[in-house]
Amino acid sequence: MISANPNPQTHAERLARAQQIAAQLQAHFGDELLALGVYGSLARGTDGPYSDIEMWCILRGEEIDYAYEWTPGPWKAEVDVRSLDTIQHEAADLDEDWAMTHGSFAHVLPLYDPEGIFPTLAERVFAHADTEFEALIHAVIVGEIYELVGKIRNLSAVYAETLPPSLPLYIVSLARYSVWLVGLANRRLYTTTSVMFAESLTFSDYPTEYAELCEVVMSGRLSEPERLYEVVEKFWAGVKRWATVRGLEINQTLEHLLLHPTYTQHG
């Protein structure tokens, strides 16, 4: 019995396995198959020695949504099976982590796509009005970042000098929502989680103080509570200034939300 243990592979070996999987899927689904494609690092050609194989399998029918995920031991693969209506809906969805999740629709290496489905998915990813992006940016600021700043201030009121066990987690969470925020603001997708902070700093539109928050997380210096509290306060002040420049009003009332329901569509 082969032990489940990731082994190194070359890009060519991994791509050959993906093609073998595609052949199996074509034989299994036959005329029900519409398209097959690879996404993730393998599709971009940036896969490392231990990367997995991620694939789309699009079938005829409606509301199909399931996945095969397995390892025979030395490598791992995932095949996400969708009907055309389902994957089109997913590609067109706009949510808070859009910048991190939607590269799987926008960057696909087709292995079988006679009807040209994958390029149309990429178009759907970016087919959103500026007002939709701005409403979601507002929702992330109020629904996530504001709340985390409050939690961190609670800790600072109790733990003045010692490091609270939950503070590093809150800082990383704050950075995670903030990097998604920057992706939304710039209408840009990240290639992978491991480089999203560095990639975000190459974009043109973000609060100036965001760079310092990124530096703290990327460096792993999360053990100095006084500095962490200072970074958070500076970042929050910067977010408020940045939002004002964008014409986003953070302070609102229920009466305003009832008259402008766009702000309640995400969260």
C-alpha positions as CSV (number, residue, x, y, z in Angstrom):
1,M,0.0,0.0,0.0
2,I,1.4,3.4,-1.0
3,S,1.6,5.9,1.9
4,A,-0.2,9.2,1.4
5,N,2.8,11.5,1.3
6,P,3.3,14.5,-1.2
7,N,6.2,13.8,-3.5
8,P,7.9,16.3,-5.8
9,Q,6.8,16.5,-9.4
10,T,7.8,18.7,-12.4
11,H,5.4,20.9,-14.2
12,A,5.5,18.6,-17.2
13,E,4.7,15.6,-15.0
14,R,1.8,17.3,-13.3
15,L,0.3,18.5,-16.6
16,A,0.6,15.0,-18.1
17,R,-1.4,13.7,-15.1
18,A,-4.0,16.4,-15.7
19,Q,-4.3,15.3,-19.3
20,Q,-4.7,11.6,-18.2
21,I,-7.4,12.7,-15.8
22,A,-9.1,14.6,-18.6
23,A,-9.1,11.5,-20.8
24,Q,-10.7,9.5,-18.0
25,L,-13.4,12.1,-17.6
26,Q,-14.1,12.3,-21.3
27,A,-14.4,8.5,-21.4
28,H,-16.7,8.5,-18.4
29,F,-19.1,11.4,-19.3
30,G,-19.0,11.1,-23.1
31,D,-21.6,13.4,-24.8
32,E,-22.5,14.9,-21.5
33,L,-19.2,16.7,-21.3
34,L,-19.0,20.3,-22.4
35,A,-15.5,21.4,-21.3
36,L,-12.4,20.5,-19.3
37,G,-9.8,22.9,-18.0
38,V,-7.0,23.3,-15.5
39,Y,-7.0,26.2,-13.1
40,G,-4.7,27.3,-10.2
41,S,-0.9,27.4,-10.3
42,L,-0.7,24.6,-12.9
43,A,-2.7,26.7,-15.3
44,R,-0.5,29.7,-14.7
45,G,2.7,27.7,-14.9
46,T,3.8,28.7,-11.4
47,D,3.2,25.4,-9.7
48,G,5.9,24.2,-7.2
49,P,7.2,20.7,-6.6
50,Y,4.4,19.8,-4.3
51,S,1.4,21.6,-5.9
52,D,-1.8,19.8,-6.5
53,I,-3.9,19.5,-9.7
54,E,-7.1,21.6,-9.9
55,M,-9.6,21.1,-12.7
56,W,-13.0,22.2,-14.0
57,C,-15.3,19.7,-15.5
58,I,-18.4,21.2,-17.1
59,L,-21.4,19.0,-18.0
60,R,-24.7,19.4,-19.8
61,G,-27.7,19.8,-17.5
62,E,-28.7,22.2,-14.7
63,E,-27.7,22.9,-11.1
64,I,-24.8,20.4,-11.1
65,D,-22.3,21.2,-8.3
66,Y,-20.0,18.6,-6.8
67,A,-16.4,17.6,-6.7
68,Y,-14.0,14.7,-6.8
69,E,-10.9,15.2,-4.5
70,W,-8.4,12.4,-4.0
71,T,-4.8,11.3,-3.5
72,P,-3.4,8.1,-4.7
73,G,-0.4,8.7,-2.4
74,P,2.3,10.8,-4.0
75,W,0.1,13.6,-5.5
76,K,-3.4,15.1,-5.0
77,A,-6.0,16.2,-7.5
78,E,-9.4,18.0,-7.4
79,V,-12.0,18.0,-10.1
80,D,-14.8,20.5,-9.6
81,V,-17.9,19.3,-11.6
82,R,-20.4,21.9,-12.7
83,S,-23.2,22.4,-15.1
84,L,-22.9,25.5,-17.4
85,D,-25.5,27.5,-15.5
86,T,-23.9,26.8,-12.2
87,I,-20.3,27.8,-13.2
88,Q,-21.6,30.9,-15.0
89,H,-23.4,31.9,-11.8
90,E,-20.3,31.3,-9.7
91,A,-18.0,33.3,-12.1
92,A,-20.4,36.2,-12.1
93,D,-20.7,36.3,-8.3
94,L,-19.2,39.3,-6.5
95,D,-18.3,38.8,-2.9
96,E,-15.8,40.0,-0.3
97,D,-13.1,37.5,-1.3
98,W,-13.6,38.0,-5.0
99,A,-10.0,39.0,-5.6
100,M,-8.7,35.7,-4.1
101,T,-11.3,33.2,-5.4
102,H,-12.1,34.3,-8.9
103,G,-8.8,33.7,-10.5
104,S,-10.0,30.1,-10.9
105,F,-12.5,31.3,-13.4
106,A,-10.4,34.0,-15.1
107,H,-7.2,32.0,-15.6
108,V,-8.1,28.6,-17.0
109,L,-5.9,26.4,-19.3
110,P,-8.4,24.6,-21.5
111,L,-7.8,20.9,-22.2
112,Y,-11.1,20.4,-24.0
113,D,-13.4,23.4,-24.8
114,P,-14.9,23.1,-28.3
115,E,-17.6,25.8,-27.5
116,G,-15.2,28.3,-26.0
117,I,-16.8,28.4,-22.6
118,F,-13.8,29.3,-20.5
119,P,-13.1,32.7,-22.2
120,T,-16.7,33.7,-21.5
121,L,-16.3,32.9,-17.8
122,A,-13.4,35.3,-17.6
123,E,-15.6,38.0,-19.0
124,R,-18.3,37.3,-16.4
125,V,-15.7,37.7,-13.6
126,F,-15.2,41.4,-14.4
127,A,-18.7,42.3,-15.7
128,H,-19.7,44.4,-12.7
129,A,-20.5,48.1,-12.4
130,D,-18.3,50.4,-10.3
131,T,-21.3,50.9,-8.0
132,E,-21.3,47.2,-7.2
133,F,-17.6,47.2,-6.3
134,E,-18.0,50.3,-4.2
135,A,-21.0,48.9,-2.3
136,L,-19.0,45.8,-1.5
137,I,-16.0,47.8,-0.4
138,H,-18.3,49.7,2.0
139,A,-19.7,46.4,3.3
140,V,-16.2,45.0,4.0
141,I,-15.1,48.2,5.8
142,V,-18.2,48.3,8.0
143,G,-19.0,44.6,8.3
144,E,-15.5,43.2,8.9
145,I,-12.7,45.8,9.4
146,Y,-14.7,48.1,11.7
147,E,-15.7,45.1,13.8
148,L,-12.1,43.8,14.0
149,V,-10.8,47.2,15.1
150,G,-13.3,47.1,17.9
151,K,-12.2,43.7,19.0
152,I,-8.6,44.8,19.0
153,R,-9.4,47.9,21.0
154,N,-11.2,45.7,23.6
155,L,-7.9,43.8,24.0
156,S,-5.8,46.9,24.3
157,A,-8.1,48.1,27.1
158,V,-7.5,44.9,29.1
159,Y,-3.9,44.0,28.1
160,A,-1.9,47.1,28.1
161,E,1.6,45.6,27.9
162,T,1.3,41.8,27.7
163,L,0.4,40.0,24.5
164,P,-3.2,38.7,24.4
165,P,-3.3,35.2,22.9
166,S,-5.9,36.3,20.3
167,L,-4.2,39.5,19.2
168,P,-2.0,37.9,16.5
169,L,-5.1,36.1,15.1
170,Y,-7.1,39.3,15.0
171,I,-4.2,41.1,13.2
172,V,-3.9,38.4,10.6
173,S,-7.7,38.5,10.1
174,L,-7.6,42.3,9.7
175,A,-4.9,42.0,7.1
176,R,-6.8,39.3,5.3
177,Y,-10.0,41.3,4.9
178,S,-7.9,44.4,4.0
179,V,-6.0,42.6,1.2
180,W,-9.4,41.5,-0.2
181,L,-10.5,45.1,0.1
182,V,-7.5,46.3,-1.9
183,G,-8.2,43.7,-4.6
184,L,-11.8,45.0,-4.9
185,A,-10.7,48.6,-5.1
186,N,-8.3,47.9,-7.9
187,R,-10.5,45.4,-9.7
188,R,-7.5,43.0,-9.6
189,L,-7.3,39.2,-8.9
190,Y,-4.5,37.7,-6.8
191,T,-2.6,34.7,-8.2
192,T,-2.4,32.8,-4.9
193,T,-2.7,33.3,-1.2
194,S,1.0,33.0,-0.6
195,V,1.8,36.2,-2.6
196,M,-1.4,38.2,-2.2
197,F,0.1,40.7,0.3
198,A,3.1,41.4,-1.9
199,E,1.0,41.6,-5.0
200,S,-1.5,44.0,-3.4
201,L,1.4,46.5,-2.7
202,T,2.0,46.7,-6.4
203,F,-1.5,48.0,-7.0
204,S,-2.1,51.8,-7.2
205,D,-5.1,52.3,-4.9
206,Y,-5.0,51.6,-1.2
207,P,-4.7,53.4,2.1
208,T,-1.1,54.6,2.7
209,E,-1.1,53.0,6.1
210,Y,-2.0,49.6,4.6
211,A,1.6,49.0,3.7
212,E,2.7,48.9,7.3
213,L,-0.1,46.4,8.2
214,C,1.1,44.2,5.4
215,E,4.7,44.5,6.6
216,V,3.8,43.4,10.1
217,V,2.0,40.2,8.8
218,M,4.5,39.3,6.1
219,S,7.5,39.7,8.5
220,G,5.7,37.6,11.2
221,R,6.5,40.2,13.9
222,L,3.3,39.7,15.9
223,S,4.6,39.6,19.4
224,E,4.9,43.3,20.3
225,P,1.4,44.4,21.4
226,E,2.2,48.1,21.7
227,R,3.4,48.3,18.2
228,L,0.5,46.2,16.9
229,Y,-2.1,48.5,18.5
230,E,-0.4,51.5,17.0
231,V,-0.3,49.9,13.5
232,V,-4.1,49.1,13.8
233,E,-5.0,52.6,14.9
234,K,-3.0,54.2,12.1
235,F,-4.4,51.8,9.6
236,W,-8.0,52.5,10.7
237,A,-7.5,56.3,10.4
238,G,-6.1,55.7,6.9
239,V,-9.1,53.6,5.9
240,K,-11.4,56.3,6.9
241,R,-9.6,59.0,5.0
242,W,-9.3,56.6,2.0
243,A,-13.1,55.9,2.1
244,T,-13.9,59.6,2.2
245,V,-11.8,60.2,-0.9
246,R,-13.8,57.5,-2.6
247,G,-17.0,59.1,-1.6
248,L,-18.0,56.3,0.8
249,E,-19.7,57.4,4.0
250,I,-18.9,54.9,6.8
251,N,-21.2,56.5,9.3
252,Q,-24.8,55.8,8.4
253,T,-28.2,55.2,10.0
254,L,-30.9,52.5,9.6
255,E,-33.1,55.1,7.9
256,H,-30.4,55.5,5.2
257,L,-30.1,51.8,4.7
258,L,-33.9,51.4,4.3
259,L,-33.8,54.0,1.6
260,H,-30.6,52.7,0.0
261,P,-30.8,48.8,0.2
262,T,-27.7,48.4,-2.0
263,Y,-25.6,48.6,1.1
264,T,-27.3,45.6,2.7
265,Q,-26.8,43.2,-0.2
266,H,-23.4,42.0,1.0
267,G,-22.2,40.9,4.3
